[in-house]
Amino acid sequence: MNRVRMCGHLVAPGRGYSPGLGPTPGSSLISRPEERSLESRLVASTAPHASPDPLAGLEDRRLLRDLAYLGGAWVAADDGTTFPVDDPSSGTQIAALPRLGAAETRRAIEAAGDALPGWRAMTAKQRARVMRDWADAMREHSEDLSLILTVEQGKPIAESRAEIEYAASFLEWFGEEAKRLYGDVIPTPIPGRRVVVLKEPVGVTAGITPWNFPSAMITRKCAPALAAGNTMVLKPAEQTPLSALAICELAERAGVPPGVFNVVTGAAEDAPAIGEEMTSNPTVRMVGFTGSTEVGKLLMRRCAETVKKVSLELGGNAPFIIFDDADLDAAVDALESCKWRNAGQTCISANRILVQRGVIDEFTARLVDHARGLKVAGGTVDGAQIGPLIDQQGFDKVTKHLADAIDGGAKVATGGGPHELGGLFLQPTVLTDVTPDMVMSCEETFGPVAGLIPFDTEEEAIRIANDTPFGLCAYFFTRDMATAWRVGEALEAGIVGLNTGFVSTEVAPFGGVKESGLGREGSYYAIEEWVETKYFTFAGL
Ligand code: SIN
């Protein structure tokens, strides 16, 4: 196949979110003057909706913590400074949290180091009991956790409930899996010897998590880490620290010993100092990160200095391919979970929707119909399906992608700009005549925008799908078995969904190839990331 270079390698790789450890990608892509007027039409209204306390409905207000958690103690920043946490639906401030820096992070790492011997000495069964209690506590408080999540992140409450169950499932599943962290006995080639393999915890670990899944991305890291006997210092995204602290409160109640799980909060400006301490401190032996490829590379470079293990779940640019023989209703439904979910702010969102020419008109009509029926509203509103984007930076990125596509010849089939609610709300948008070289085809848009790219042949679809530095997830729709195998094997992605847009589960390995990351989260493959393999030989027997 003659590989045509489209846009895949020409732009700075990036995911729509960053934990603030480096520059945010994709923010200055449009410079041509003729685009400015269109862009200015797409700029969000700055008049968000005032609201009374959106967290007033919490049953257990002790879940709403406004301090960081170090060595089993709730603490303020050494200098007493705080940063605001806002509700993206209204733009109002909902909390002020401590701005920690390098010194507090160092103390958290020391606390995790002090807690390590006791925690790793517990049996897997004892650790599993604690983790099961933690998962049960999350389920018991699901309504409160969901409300906190929706208010700080913006996603519809139904999605938050699903995320809380998803988050709890990692704690439960990995607690159980720790009991099966078997070693090995290898037949010896030397008489009088035994060759044994032990699986041991890595030690003190660090987790850095994003705002788009403020609960599940935490447990997807800390569950395998803690189950295997490690301790962890976690830095949640500055936009969504309340979910992390609520989970922490429940960890404490479930009996996670002091120092085993620590949460370091900080503003975007504090992230470089916190990240630098996590990646340079020799006590930390592994860093797990979900976020942009750009920041992932930075962390990897820093971790190289002390040869730490890394597990990186980075940016995606998922193709979603619809062949002529596809079940079109199933394909439209699938976009519910992989395009409109979380307003398109997931790393596995369908970013390039490739539709074979024989069905493009029919598919477009059905998708437009579906998009027009989606309810755009604040996440706590009954029946909300599309919430606000996370912040102005995220909003601006999507509107720039829209402007670039429209300027390049894409047509707006529905939506196309800010929603009448104003603030950070965008209309669910379907664009036709999108081309593979447009910015929205080259970078994650991270918004409720479905761009349709027509194609003629299977070979062309695969070429377009793979022409990107990313390879996290890919989806395709066909009823033909031979096509299914051929295309499934040809797609360069760590996760492939055939006839579905839903691939997330604690039992399966989640992770990417190429610049989408290293390692896997979820499943028994993931627990292997968080252990060291020790070869132990006995001689003179
Ligand atoms: C992500 O966006 O990073 C996670 C999505 C998922 O697990 O479903």
Boltz pocket constraint, residues with backbone or C-beta under 6 A from the ligand:
constraints:
  - pocket:
      binder: B
      contacts: [[A, 212], [A, 213], [A, 290], [A, 313], [A, 345], [A, 346], [A, 347], [A, 348], [A, 504], [A, 510]]
      max_distance: 6.0
